[in-house]
Amino acid sequence: RRAPVGGKTRRDAMEDRSVTVALIGMRCAGKSSLGARAAALLGASFVDLDEVISASERGAGRRPAEIVSDLGWEGFRQLEVEALERYLTPAGAGHGGGGGAAAAAAVEIPGAVPVPALRVLACGGGILETARGEELLYAHWPVVLIDRHIDDIV
């Protein structure tokens, strides 16, 4: 069994009262659109790793296809894993990933169990193509697979 990311366990995440739901699936499976909709319905923040990569210094505002053209798939996958490492931290622990408007408007009720800060993270379609990406997601939870038939995607 592999060690959890940063020594954190599932119990640690729940005690932190923060959860990042990672969405995985084939390219164009709908991770970004479904993730944004789920986050809005849940009052959570939403992060799209492709947008994080594009906004990074090395991404320079380019679309993923342009970055791949310049850096190759291996270079793009490295950026993808670096972004994943940054965002598999408790929601609200920096990186612009706070709990959203719902968290800001929360009212503390004596004796109530606090609701976790929630973030939905749309991973790139090839995040599992690197050993490090697989390791990070294996150690993290929850991970949701967006599974669509290839005929629905193309």
Secondary structure, DSSP 4 states (H G I P E B T S, - for coil): -PPPGGG--HHHHHHHTEEEEEEEESTTSSHHHHHHHHHHHHT-EEEEHHHHHHHSTTTTT--HHHHHHHHHHHHHHHHHHHHHHHHSS-TTSSTT---HHHHHT----TTPPPPPEEEEEE--TTGGGSHHHHHHHHHSS-EEEE---HHHH-
